[in-house]
Amino acid sequence: MKLKNFLLIIVISIFSSFIWNLYTNIKINELSTNLSIVNQDIIELEILKDQTFNLYQEKYSIENIEKISDSLNFKKLDVYIVNKDLSSPYKIDSELVEFEILGTSVPIFQIVRLCFAFEA
């Protein structure tokens, strides 16, 4: 009786293992198909983004400013007033740093004289 129950438990566990493996395999396949669909959507969106960026570059690049201004009837103005006394509005970081010399307030010649006094 015990052997029969033991074998029955083993057969049921093997059968349930097969069922569980099949179920997980089905779920993995569903996730894989969903993932492939998402990847295709991402690729399509990247292609659309690149096409939009290229169209924007063609239409509004610096090279096409004159074409755009001609199409809007803008006129390029010449600059006659030149101010040659311009100063930069920003300063370099090295200009803002104040240097401090660390040391004693004793002049160097007194230090030399003290050194010679100790030798004598």
Residue frames relative to the residue before (quaternion, step in Angstrom):
aa qw qx qy qz dx dy dz
M 1.0000 0.0000 0.0000 0.0000 0.00 0.00 0.00
K 0.6705 0.4939 -0.3014 0.4643 3.56 0.93 -0.85
L 0.6430 0.5179 -0.3230 0.4625 3.59 1.00 -0.78
K 0.6391 0.5230 -0.3234 0.4621 3.57 0.99 -0.81
N 0.6588 0.4917 -0.3047 0.4810 3.62 0.93 -0.82
F 0.6409 0.5293 -0.3186 0.4556 3.57 0.98 -0.85
L 0.6766 0.4769 -0.2894 0.4807 3.60 0.92 -0.91
L 0.6214 0.5336 -0.3360 0.4649 3.57 1.05 -0.73
I 0.6478 0.5048 -0.3162 0.4750 3.61 0.96 -0.82
I 0.6452 0.5122 -0.3221 0.4666 3.60 0.97 -0.81
V 0.6647 0.4925 -0.3083 0.4696 3.63 0.89 -0.88
I 0.6570 0.4978 -0.3127 0.4721 3.61 0.94 -0.82
S 0.6616 0.4961 -0.3176 0.4640 3.61 0.93 -0.79
I 0.6421 0.4987 -0.3318 0.4784 3.62 0.99 -0.75
F 0.6600 0.5035 -0.3097 0.4636 3.58 0.92 -0.86
S 0.6678 0.4795 -0.3074 0.4791 3.59 0.93 -0.83
S 0.6032 0.5435 -0.3561 0.4626 3.60 1.09 -0.62
F 0.6468 0.5078 -0.3196 0.4707 3.61 0.96 -0.81
I 0.6554 0.5096 -0.3073 0.4651 3.56 0.93 -0.90
W 0.6635 0.5019 -0.3026 0.4652 3.58 0.91 -0.91
N 0.6498 0.5088 -0.3177 0.4668 3.62 0.97 -0.79
L 0.6452 0.5086 -0.3218 0.4706 3.58 0.98 -0.77
Y 0.6543 0.5181 -0.3083 0.4565 3.56 0.95 -0.88
T 0.6796 0.4718 -0.2964 0.4773 3.61 0.88 -0.89
N 0.6227 0.5337 -0.3415 0.4591 3.59 1.04 -0.68
I 0.6347 0.5163 -0.3253 0.4741 3.59 1.00 -0.78
K 0.6664 0.4935 -0.3028 0.4698 3.61 0.92 -0.88
I 0.6346 0.5166 -0.3306 0.4702 3.60 1.00 -0.76
N 0.6506 0.5087 -0.3197 0.4644 3.60 0.96 -0.78
E 0.6301 0.5201 -0.3332 0.4706 3.59 1.03 -0.75
L 0.6664 0.4909 -0.2992 0.4747 3.59 0.92 -0.87
S 0.6347 0.5293 -0.3300 0.4561 3.57 1.03 -0.74
T 0.6576 0.4871 -0.3216 0.4763 3.61 0.94 -0.77
N 0.6384 0.5159 -0.3280 0.4677 3.59 1.00 -0.78
L 0.6518 0.5169 -0.3056 0.4632 3.55 1.01 -0.82
S 0.6521 0.5005 -0.3214 0.4700 3.59 0.96 -0.76
I 0.6231 0.5220 -0.3389 0.4737 3.61 1.07 -0.67
V 0.6517 0.5035 -0.3106 0.4746 3.58 0.96 -0.85
N 0.6430 0.5178 -0.3220 0.4634 3.61 0.98 -0.78
Q 0.6397 0.5075 -0.3253 0.4768 3.59 1.00 -0.75
D 0.6416 0.5145 -0.3230 0.4684 3.58 1.00 -0.79
I 0.6397 0.5209 -0.3246 0.4626 3.58 0.98 -0.80
I 0.6504 0.5084 -0.3165 0.4672 3.58 0.94 -0.85
E 0.6516 0.5043 -0.3190 0.4683 3.59 0.94 -0.83
L 0.6651 0.4965 -0.3086 0.4647 3.60 0.95 -0.80
E 0.6345 0.5137 -0.3358 0.4699 3.61 1.04 -0.70
I 0.6355 0.5147 -0.3276 0.4732 3.58 1.01 -0.78
L 0.6570 0.5051 -0.3050 0.4693 3.58 0.96 -0.87
K 0.6363 0.5256 -0.3190 0.4659 3.58 1.01 -0.82
D 0.6700 0.4905 -0.2996 0.4698 3.59 0.92 -0.88
Q 0.6431 0.5091 -0.3262 0.4699 3.58 0.98 -0.76
T 0.6531 0.5068 -0.3121 0.4682 3.57 0.95 -0.84
F 0.6509 0.5072 -0.3143 0.4693 3.58 0.96 -0.84
N 0.6551 0.5053 -0.3166 0.4639 3.60 0.96 -0.81
L 0.6436 0.5055 -0.3251 0.4738 3.59 0.99 -0.77
Y 0.6343 0.5215 -0.3210 0.4718 3.56 1.02 -0.80
Q 0.6595 0.5056 -0.3088 0.4627 3.58 0.92 -0.87
E 0.6573 0.5041 -0.3164 0.4623 3.58 0.97 -0.80
K 0.7317 0.4499 -0.2448 0.4497 3.56 0.94 -0.86
Y 0.8348 0.2178 -0.0697 0.5008 3.59 0.85 -0.95
S 0.3522 0.7371 -0.5156 0.2583 3.59 1.08 0.48
I 0.6686 -0.5018 0.3650 0.4099 3.56 -1.28 0.34
E 0.6100 0.5682 -0.3489 0.4282 3.56 1.07 -0.65
N 0.7467 0.4054 -0.2166 0.4809 3.58 1.06 -0.64
I 0.3538 0.7496 -0.4994 0.2519 3.61 1.19 0.22
E 0.6600 0.5014 -0.3227 0.4570 3.59 0.90 -0.81
K 0.6300 0.5177 -0.3399 0.4685 3.60 1.01 -0.71
I 0.6564 0.4983 -0.3111 0.4734 3.58 0.95 -0.86
S 0.6711 0.4925 -0.3105 0.4589 3.58 0.91 -0.86
D 0.6309 0.5118 -0.3374 0.4756 3.61 1.05 -0.65
S 0.6681 0.4976 -0.3168 0.4536 3.58 0.96 -0.79
L 0.7177 0.3999 -0.2452 0.5146 3.62 1.17 -0.54
N 0.4488 -0.7214 0.4136 0.3272 3.59 1.35 0.18
F 0.3306 0.7134 -0.5383 0.3032 3.54 0.93 0.91
K 0.2586 -0.7579 0.5819 0.1418 3.52 -1.16 0.65
K 0.4144 -0.7005 0.5247 0.2496 3.55 -0.95 0.87
L 0.2441 -0.7858 0.5558 0.1186 3.55 -0.75 1.09
D 0.3716 -0.7083 0.5540 0.2309 3.54 -1.07 0.79
V 0.3338 -0.7238 0.5704 0.1983 3.55 -1.12 0.69
Y 0.1337 -0.8192 0.5563 0.0399 3.56 -0.63 1.17
I 0.6987 0.4337 -0.2733 0.4990 3.59 1.06 -0.65
V 0.0115 -0.7935 0.6075 -0.0351 3.51 -0.66 1.16
N 0.2008 -0.7700 0.5975 0.0994 3.56 -0.73 1.06
K 0.1906 -0.8256 0.5246 0.0829 3.55 -0.39 1.22
D 0.6399 0.5193 -0.3269 0.4626 3.59 1.27 -0.13
L 0.2517 0.7889 -0.5216 0.2054 3.54 0.93 0.86
S 0.1301 -0.7504 0.6408 0.0970 3.52 -1.10 0.72
S 0.5447 -0.6325 0.4312 0.3424 3.52 -1.05 0.71
P 0.4484 -0.7072 0.4735 0.2731 3.60 -0.88 0.86
Y 0.7355 0.3258 -0.2039 0.5579 3.56 1.22 -0.34
K 0.2719 -0.7444 0.5846 0.1737 3.52 -1.16 0.54
I 0.5308 -0.6046 0.4878 0.3389 3.49 -1.17 0.62
D 0.6155 -0.5781 0.3883 0.3690 3.54 -1.09 0.71
S 0.6495 0.5277 -0.3380 0.4306 3.58 0.99 -0.73
E 0.6219 0.5290 -0.3504 0.4590 3.63 1.15 -0.44
L 0.6754 0.5078 -0.2923 0.4478 3.59 1.12 -0.58
V 0.6115 0.5692 -0.3513 0.4227 3.60 1.18 -0.46
E 0.2082 -0.7559 0.6079 0.1257 3.55 -0.85 0.98
F 0.3310 -0.7592 0.5315 0.1779 3.53 -0.84 0.99
E 0.1270 -0.7593 0.6337 0.0757 3.52 -1.05 0.82
I 0.2497 -0.7481 0.5969 0.1475 3.52 -0.91 0.93
L 0.2402 -0.7851 0.5586 0.1178 3.51 -0.58 1.16
G 0.3936 0.7013 -0.5297 0.2695 3.55 -0.93 0.78
T 0.6395 -0.5072 0.3935 0.4230 3.52 -1.30 -0.28
S 0.5299 -0.6211 0.4694 0.3363 3.50 -1.26 0.31
V 0.5106 0.6368 -0.4191 0.3976 3.58 1.29 0.01
P 0.4509 -0.6843 0.4904 0.2965 3.61 -0.80 0.91
I 0.6491 -0.5731 0.3557 0.3516 3.52 -1.19 0.70
F 0.6392 0.5352 -0.3542 0.4236 3.64 0.99 -0.71
Q 0.6256 0.5187 -0.3511 0.4650 3.63 1.11 -0.56
I 0.6206 0.5315 -0.3444 0.4624 3.59 1.07 -0.72
V 0.6472 0.5083 -0.3197 0.4696 3.59 0.98 -0.85
R 0.6533 0.5132 -0.3161 0.4582 3.59 0.95 -0.84
L 0.6413 0.5159 -0.3275 0.4640 3.61 1.05 -0.76
C 0.6314 0.5394 -0.3346 0.4454 3.57 1.02 -0.79
F 0.6827 0.4684 -0.2887 0.4808 3.57 0.94 -0.88
A 0.6152 0.5508 -0.3566 0.4371 3.60 1.06 -0.60
F 0.6640 0.4995 -0.3107 0.4615 3.61 1.04 -0.73
E 0.6305 0.5395 -0.3400 0.4425 3.58 1.12 -0.59
A 0.6868 0.5154 -0.2889 0.4233 3.58 0.99 -0.74
